[in-house]
Every structure is written in C-alpha cells, then in structure tokens.
Amino acid sequence: MKKYLIVAAVSSAALLVSCLSASALTSRVTGTSTASVADMWAKIGNFCGISSWHPAVGDCSLSTDGKERTLTLKGGGTIIEDLVRWNDAGHSYTYRIKSSPLPVAHYESTIKVVKHGKGSEVVWSGHYDAKGAPASKAKGAIDGVYKAGVDSLTK
C-alpha cells in the first residue's frame, strides 16, 4: 500500500510541475534593417537608451551601478528592471522586471542584434507568467511592447 501511495504522490507532483511550467508564456518579435549590426547595437546597446527609441518610454534613469533602470512611461506608470546579463560582443542583454503595471510576473527578456544579409535583425524575446489578467491579455501586452520597439528600430 505504501508503494502505491508513493507512486501516486510522485505522479501528482510531476503533474503539478508539468501544469505550472505549461503556464509560462513566451513572446518573440523580430525585425530586419539595412543598418549594420554595429549601428543597430549603438541604438540598443545602452541599457538606458530605450527612452530614445521605444515610443512608449518617456524617460529612463539608471542606478549608480548601471544595473537597474527605471522607465517612466509616456502614458503614465513606471517599470523597474534589473540587468541580468550583458554581452557587448554578442550584441545582447537580458533583463528582468522587478515591478511594473504590466500583467506579468517572473518576466525575463533578451534583446539582441544579429547579422542579416547586408544589414541586421533585432530579436526581442521573453518568457513570463500572466498576473492579474488572462494569459491572452498578458501575451498581447508583451507582444505589443516588443512590436512597437522593434518597429521603431527597424523602420
């Protein structure tokens, strides 16, 4: 009997882990440009430079250690993000949201620039969980943020 209880407990735990990981959402938006990788990275490669290219960001302030940015949104609201990884040679950085009005939790995202033909491609991707809203609304919000930024960079 103990053997069956242990098997049932392990199976239940595996099912729970499977269900929890299945709730993770992902977003990925790409855009190509005739700009070189170096020129595109010059726009993106400043952790607080997002206010100069993302249409929703009005201002960005950087912590003294350069690892936390506070974004002031043009429509109101503030997002605080932590830099997780920086790869200047690989033209990418990864960051996490600490606090935000967006309907997401456990958000981590990477933006990078790669060579594409004679130009470049911007790839913005992330994974997160919905928080306080249906998954479709959370995904729509993040997809919209990425698309607006990538479109602004690659137009």
C-alpha positions in Angstrom: 0.0 0.0 0.0 2.9 2.4 0.9 4.4 1.7 -2.5 1.2 2.8 -4.3 0.9 5.9 -2.2 4.5 6.9 -3.0 3.9 6.3 -6.7 0.6 8.4 -6.6 2.4 11.2 -4.7 5.3 11.3 -7.2 2.8 11.2 -10.2 0.8 14.0 -8.6 3.9 16.1 -8.1 5.0 15.5 -11.7 1.6 16.5 -13.0 1.7 19.7 -10.9 5.2 20.7 -12.1 4.0 20.0 -15.7 1.0 22.2 -15.3 3.0 25.0 -13.7 5.6 25.1 -16.5 2.9 24.8 -19.1 1.5 28.2 -17.9 4.7 30.0 -18.9 4.2 32.4 -21.8 6.7 33.4 -24.4 6.9 36.3 -26.8 9.3 36.9 -29.7 9.3 39.7 -32.2 11.9 40.2 -34.9 12.6 43.0 -37.4 15.2 43.5 -40.1 17.0 46.7 -41.0 19.5 47.8 -43.6 21.5 49.2 -40.7 24.7 47.3 -39.8 24.9 45.3 -36.6 27.2 47.9 -35.1 24.9 50.8 -36.0 21.9 49.0 -34.6 23.7 48.0 -31.5 24.7 51.6 -31.0 21.0 52.4 -30.6 20.1 49.4 -28.5 23.3 48.7 -26.6 22.8 51.4 -24.0 20.7 49.9 -21.2 19.0 53.2 -20.5 18.9 54.2 -24.2 15.5 52.6 -24.6 13.9 56.1 -24.0 15.4 57.3 -27.3 13.9 54.5 -29.4 10.9 53.0 -27.8 7.7 55.0 -28.4 6.1 54.2 -25.0 9.1 55.2 -22.9 9.3 58.8 -21.9 12.3 58.7 -19.7 14.9 56.3 -18.3 17.0 56.7 -15.2 19.9 54.4 -14.3 21.1 53.3 -10.9 24.7 54.3 -10.0 25.9 50.8 -10.6 24.2 50.7 -14.0 22.3 47.5 -13.3 18.8 48.9 -12.6 16.7 51.1 -14.9 13.6 52.9 -14.1 11.4 53.6 -17.1 8.8 56.3 -17.0 6.0 55.5 -19.5 4.5 58.3 -21.6 1.0 57.1 -20.8 1.8 57.0 -17.1 3.3 54.3 -14.9 6.8 53.2 -14.1 8.7 50.0 -14.8 11.8 49.0 -12.8 14.1 46.4 -14.5 17.3 44.7 -13.4 20.1 43.9 -15.8 20.8 40.2 -15.7 23.4 39.6 -18.4 25.3 41.9 -20.8 27.1 40.7 -23.9 28.6 43.6 -25.8 30.5 41.4 -28.2 27.3 39.3 -28.8 25.2 42.4 -29.1 22.6 41.4 -26.5 21.4 42.0 -23.0 19.0 40.2 -20.7 16.9 41.9 -18.0 14.1 41.1 -15.5 11.1 43.2 -14.5 11.1 44.0 -10.7 7.9 46.0 -10.7 5.5 47.2 -13.4 1.9 47.8 -14.3 2.1 45.1 -16.9 0.0 42.0 -16.2 3.1 39.7 -15.9 5.2 38.0 -13.3 8.5 36.2 -13.5 9.4 38.2 -16.6 12.8 37.8 -18.2 13.7 39.1 -21.6 16.6 39.4 -24.0 17.1 41.8 -26.8 19.8 41.2 -29.4 21.1 42.3 -32.8 22.3 39.7 -35.3 23.7 40.0 -38.8 21.0 39.6 -41.5 22.2 39.8 -45.1 23.9 43.1 -45.5 22.0 44.6 -42.6 20.8 43.4 -39.2 18.0 41.8 -37.4 16.6 42.8 -34.0 15.3 39.9 -31.9 13.4 40.7 -28.7 12.2 37.7 -26.8 11.0 36.9 -23.3 9.2 34.4 -21.0 6.8 35.2 -18.2 3.6 34.3 -16.4 0.3 36.1 -16.6 -0.5 38.0 -13.4 -3.9 39.5 -12.7 -5.2 39.0 -16.3 -5.9 36.1 -18.7 -2.8 34.7 -20.5 -4.0 36.1 -23.8 -4.1 39.7 -22.4 -0.6 39.3 -20.8 0.8 37.9 -24.1 -0.9 40.6 -26.1 0.6 43.3 -23.8 4.2 42.0 -24.1 3.8 41.3 -27.9 2.7 44.9 -28.3 5.6 46.3 -26.3 8.1 44.3 -28.4 6.5 45.1 -31.7 6.3 48.8 -31.0 10.0 48.8 -30.1 11.2 46.7 -32.9 9.1 48.6 -35.5 10.6 51.9 -34.2 14.1 50.5 -34.5 13.7 48.9 -38.0 11.6 51.5 -39.8 
